[in-house]
Amino acid sequence: MATIEGTAGAEIEAPIDAVYAIAADIEGSGRWQPEIKLAECVERDADGNQVLVRMETDAKVRRLGSTIRFDYTRPNRIEWAQEEGDLKSLVGRWELEDLGQERTRVTYSLDVDPGRILGMAIRGPLVDVLRGRMIESMPEKLKSFAERDSA
């Protein structure tokens, strides 16, 4: 059984508050993450943050559903963990660093355990392909969207 884990980063030509707002809008994440087919907030905190979100993702192998709890530390960190869903476990985070002059460094980390059944289908080179789609491409997707949005 293969776990998929890793960290990737990018520097974005946009202010940290703008980048954070994009990353924190989980319901709007399908605008820049085409693999997300559904993101529906089912619970918000007192500040209006989307803290519990039901999601469906096209993982190419199959469409995966999950309910994910988010925790926000504005403007530097967003963390999440799956509470229930098709995967055995999923935890991740965005870390943002203000570089000044309206530039932001983002670091994306994800650790996915697909579980025994789904894990049997994920072996060898497919692990690297999924790591690229699920982890390594994420900072660049956020960068492209944020820089286009701030232009």
C-alpha positions in Angstrom: 0.0 0.0 0.0 1.4 3.4 -1.0 1.1 6.6 0.9 1.4 9.8 -1.1 3.2 12.6 0.7 5.3 15.6 0.0 5.9 19.3 0.1 6.2 21.8 -2.7 6.5 25.6 -2.9 6.4 28.7 -5.1 6.9 32.4 -4.9 3.9 34.4 -6.0 3.8 38.0 -7.3 0.8 39.0 -5.1 0.4 40.3 -1.5 0.0 37.7 1.2 -3.6 38.8 2.1 -4.7 38.2 -1.5 -3.0 34.8 -1.7 -4.4 33.8 1.7 -8.0 34.8 0.6 -7.8 32.6 -2.4 -6.4 29.6 -0.5 -8.9 30.1 2.3 -11.9 30.1 0.0 -12.4 26.4 -0.1 -15.8 26.6 -1.8 -14.2 28.5 -4.6 -11.2 26.2 -5.0 -12.6 24.6 -8.1 -11.9 27.9 -9.9 -8.2 27.1 -9.8 -8.1 23.4 -9.0 -10.1 21.7 -11.9 -9.9 18.3 -10.2 -12.3 19.6 -7.4 -15.8 18.8 -8.6 -17.6 19.8 -5.4 -16.7 21.9 -2.4 -19.7 22.6 -0.2 -19.3 24.3 3.1 -21.4 22.7 5.8 -20.1 24.6 8.8 -18.5 28.1 9.4 -16.8 29.5 12.5 -17.7 32.8 14.1 -15.3 34.6 11.7 -17.0 33.1 8.6 -14.2 30.7 7.8 -15.3 27.5 6.1 -14.3 25.0 8.8 -16.1 21.9 7.6 -16.4 21.2 3.8 -17.8 18.3 1.9 -15.7 17.7 -1.2 -15.6 15.5 -4.3 -12.3 15.2 -6.2 -11.6 13.6 -9.6 -8.6 11.5 -8.7 -8.5 9.9 -12.2 -8.6 6.5 -10.6 -12.1 7.3 -9.4 -14.1 10.2 -7.9 -13.3 10.5 -4.2 -15.6 12.0 -1.6 -14.6 13.4 1.8 -15.6 15.7 4.6 -12.6 17.9 5.7 -12.1 20.1 8.7 -10.1 23.2 8.2 -8.2 25.4 10.7 -7.1 28.9 9.9 -4.2 31.1 11.3 -4.6 34.3 9.2 -2.6 35.1 7.1 0.1 32.5 7.4 -1.4 29.0 7.7 -4.3 26.9 6.7 -4.4 23.3 7.9 -6.9 20.5 7.2 -7.7 16.9 8.0 -10.3 14.5 6.6 -13.0 13.6 9.2 -14.7 11.0 7.0 -14.4 9.9 3.4 -13.1 7.5 0.8 -9.5 7.8 1.9 -8.0 6.3 5.1 -6.5 9.6 6.0 -5.7 13.0 4.5 -3.9 15.8 6.2 -2.4 18.9 4.7 -1.5 22.6 5.0 -0.7 25.8 3.3 2.1 27.9 4.8 2.4 31.5 3.6 5.3 33.9 4.1 5.2 37.6 3.3 8.3 38.4 1.2 7.5 42.1 1.0 7.0 44.2 -2.1 3.7 42.4 -2.7 5.3 38.9 -3.0 4.4 35.8 -1.1 6.1 32.4 -0.7 3.7 29.5 -0.4 4.5 26.0 0.8 2.0 23.2 0.3 2.2 19.9 2.2 0.0 16.9 1.9 0.0 13.4 3.4 -2.6 10.9 2.0 -3.1 7.3 3.0 -5.5 5.9 0.4 -6.3 2.8 2.5 -5.9 -0.9 1.6 -8.4 -1.3 -1.2 -7.6 1.9 -3.1 -3.9 1.6 -2.2 -3.7 -1.8 -4.1 -4.4 0.2 -7.3 -1.8 2.8 -6.5 1.6 1.3 -7.1 4.9 2.0 -8.8 5.0 4.9 -11.2 1.4 5.8 -10.5 2.5 7.0 -7.0 4.8 9.6 -8.6 2.1 10.7 -11.1 -0.4 11.2 -8.3 2.2 13.0 -6.2 2.7 15.4 -9.1 -1.0 16.0 -9.5 -1.9 16.2 -5.8 1.2 18.0 -4.4 3.8 19.3 -6.7 1.4 21.1 -9.0 -0.6 22.9 -6.3 1.7 25.9 -5.6 1.9 26.6 -9.3 -1.9 26.4 -9.7 -2.3 28.9 -6.8 0.5 31.1 -8.3 -1.1 31.2 -11.7 -4.6 32.0 -10.3 -3.3 34.6 -7.8 -1.1 36.4 -10.3 -3.8 36.5 -12.9 -6.3 37.7 -10.3 -4.0 40.4 -9.0 -3.1 41.7 -12.5 
